Amino acid sequence: MLAERNSTQKCGPQPPEDTQIEGMIDSLYPDPVEAQRVREILAESERQSQLKEIRVIRQTPPWLKKARIYHKLFKYGLHFSKPLFLVRLARNMILAKIYAILKIDKHILRGCEFCPTFHCNFDCSHCLCKELQERSTRREMDVEDYRRVVKEAMKLGATAFGIEGGEPFVKKNWDKIIEACKPRWNHINITTNGYLFDEPRARRCAELGVTVVAFSIDNGVPELHDLFRRKRDSFARAMKGIELCKRYGIKPIINTVVHKKNLYTDGLLKLLEFAEEEHILLHLIFAKAVGNFKDDRALMLDDDDFKAFRHIIAPYGFAHLHHDTETVHVGKRGGCPGTKEVLNFTPYGDVIHCALMHIYFGNVMEESLASIRERALKQTPFSRFQPCFLTQDKDFMNIYYPAMEGKAHLKIEEFREALIEYETQNQVVLYPEMHKEPQEPMSGSRGA
């Protein structure tokens, strides 16, 4: 187990603010000896981050890396126990190929990521969901809403559906939502912190036909993952969850956020090594200035860090940049798949580009998914494939982040106003599509 191999190593992720860190260490590790050991581990992590040393500890021949990449794609993209899924997937791949050959500017919806609740059993250092919580004033989608939206999404080509949060397992009817996603027909994934993923839930997931469970693990050192998550034993439970997935025939994934405080540390290398040895997909997600990271954009990677990142992950076939869309679902096509191929949803039915970007395109409680998606493709920059808007598009970041100050979300029109102001000040035209006048909903709209 990773915990056994690394429990004495010194490395780690971005800790909470310095003014809080001492009290948090004492709270999680009341034994003074243990607390001192954690402080030493944390200090070593900070030293490695300051040195910015690019360390490559694995040499992988090109042919072997390519073999592992294809292993990863087929393992996580093809599910032979779901023949109906395979037929629909093949249809989408053929259509995508035809569109590419004929140079038709058309995108097939690949999947939807639902967030049934922003509620969570953790209080993580980087939490975004607390400021988005509107349960007291807005109705969350119910099972019938999910069933209807899934049907609409499947008509648009969707073959993959996921639930995340918040923490999805705090939602009492999480399994009913999974059932509404038609597991026999679709790839089904759950994203969790792993703390509540015990054997009964693993068994239930297997019964339902859940394909993948993704565990959020911030670091290869248990103590520092727990510190970042502000929950003791959270690392151990996530690792136990991975073992339960293997036992019940579910494919595990690890999600890790990469930022300046963990990029150069042993902690990231240990996760890379673990994923490679265990043949587990490691989703690497660049930190964004949202949630509790909102006031510290300095934690986000800069151009030099991005170059270092590429060197560090180069030997690893099971590492995958979450912001790219090179999968067997759509063929080789780099860039963010948001809006074009993947849509995200708030618990209240708002449709968004990704879980961390809250520009609201419309609401599926009020109009059809097709009309919302068409509006988003025509009136936002998200119809294009490019690197992550929130981490690598400097102009977009200079528009979006200031516009979000003091707000939980923006409408397309609000972002458009901020864009035009920025373009006027800088005498540039960045996204011509954003200059189109807003359109009325299509005929597929619903009553409020």
Secondary structure, DSSP 8 states (H G I E B T S, - for coil): -HHHHHTT-------S-HHHHHHHHHHH--SHHHHHHHHHHHHHHHHHHHHT---------HHHHHHHHHHHHHHHH--TT-HHHHHHHHHHHHHHHHHHHHT-------EEEE-S-S--S---TT--GGGG--TTTS----HHHHHHHHHHHHHTT--EEEE-SS-GGGSTTHHHHHHHT-TTTSEEEEEE-STT--HHHHHHHHHHT--EEEEE---SSHHHHHHHHT-TTHHHHHHHHHHHHHHTT-EEEEEEEE-TTTTTSHHHHHHHHHHHHHT-EEEEEE--S-GGGTT-GGGS--HHHHHHHHHHHTT-SSEEETT---BTTTBS--S--BTTTEEEE-TTSEEESBTTB-EE-EETTTB-HHHHHHHHHHHSGGGS--S-HHHH-HHHHHHHHHHTTT-S-EEHHHHHHHHHHHHHHHT----GGGGS------TTB---
